Amino acid sequence: MITLSSTTPAAPTGGSLVMWQQDSSGNVSAYTGSAANPPVTTAPVAGVLTINAASGDKQYININAAISSASVTNPTDGQIMTVFWMQDATGHAIVLPTNFIGATAPSTSANKHSIQQFLYHAADTNWYGVAAGQTGL
């Protein structure tokens, strides 16, 4: 049995939708936002992280192992993607995709989170940091 009371979000306002999501490790968290574009949780496999941009503009990366190689597949020109990095209780090294231009390196510390937003430019296949990321949250 899972008790969710300690992580229950505030009551939604303005037509927000509250959904519960469970990642591949069994962690349950609340998401308040649009049902049309919920966050997607991804974790590295054998040190490789592949983010599928077609699966959503909000990407939660559950860092449960060191990431030695990372890439983004299926982007569309002008797509804006928010990447939220979530370190586990150990903390792991992260190698960002080489086409993340202006990226702020995510925290490698245990239980810390980092976030940054990127804009995809198809002509040169780069993701450009929209603003400086926040790290160590």
N, C-alpha and C positions, 0 to 999 in steps of 0.2 A: 504494500500500500504506500502511496506517495502522498505526503502532506504538503500542500501548496500554500498554506496560509502565510508562511513567512516571506513568500515572494509574490503575493497577490498585488497587482498594480492598483493604482488609484482608479476609482470609477471613471469610465470613459466619458468624455464630454465632446460636444460638437460632432456627434456621429462617428466617433472613433470605434474601432473594432478591437476587441481583446481576444487574442488567441494564445493557446499554450502550445509550445513546440518542444520536441525532444530531439537532442542530437544523437549521433551514433554511439556516444559513450553513455547514454541514458540520462544525461543532465536535462532537467526540465526548466524552461524559462518562459516568462511572459513576453508577448509582443503586442504592442498597442499601435495600430496603424491601419493601413489600407489592405483589405483582403486581396486586392488586385495586384499588389506588389509586396508580399511578405518577405522577410529575410530568408536567405538560404544558408544553411550551416554546412561547411565543408571542412574536412580534416586531411592532413597529408597522409599518403600511403607510401611506405618504404622511403621516406625522405622527399617524396615528390608531391608537390601541390599543384593541382589543376583546377582553376576557377572557371566555371562555365558561365560566361557573361549572359548567355541567353536564358539562364535560369532565374535571373533577377538582378535588379540594380542595387540590392542590399545584400552584401556577402559577409557572413559571419564565419571567420576562420578559427576553428577550434585547434589550437596548436598543442598537440599531444606527443609530438616528436620533432626532432630537428628537421628543418626544411632546407635541403641542399639544392633544390631546383624548383622553380615556380614559373607558371605560365598562365595566360588567360586565353580561353578559346571562345569562339563564336561572338565576338563583339560587333556592334553596329556603329557606323559613323555618328559621332555626336552623343553617344551614350554616356551618361554620367553614372558612375558606380561608386558606392560607398563601401569601403572595406573596413570591417571591425575585427581586429586581431585579438584573440582571447588566449592568453597563456594558461597552461594548467599549473598544478601545484609544484611542478619541477622547474619550468621555464626552459626554453629551447632557443637555439640559434635559428635565424631566418635569413635565407637568401631570397631577395625580392626578384620578381621578373625583371629582366634587363630593359624592357620597354616601359617601366614605371619611371617616367622622367619627373624630377622634382619631388620624389617620394621622401617622406620622413621615415627613417628606419623604425620599425615597431620595437617596443620593449622586449627584451629577452628575459626579463625578471619573472619569477614565479608569481602567479595569480594577478598579473598586471594586464591591462587592456590598452590598445592603441586604436586610433581611427583616422582615416583620411579619405578624401573624396577625389576621384579622378575623372577626366574627360577623355574619351577615345577619339583619336584623329586617324581615320582610315588611310589617308594619303601617305602617311609615314609609319603607320601601324604602332603608334605610341600612345600610351595613357599618360596624360599630363596631370600632375597634382594641381587641383583647383586652388588650394591654399595649404599652408603648412599643416601637417598632421598634428594630432595630440597623442602623446605617448606617456606610458607609465601611469595610466588612470586606475 
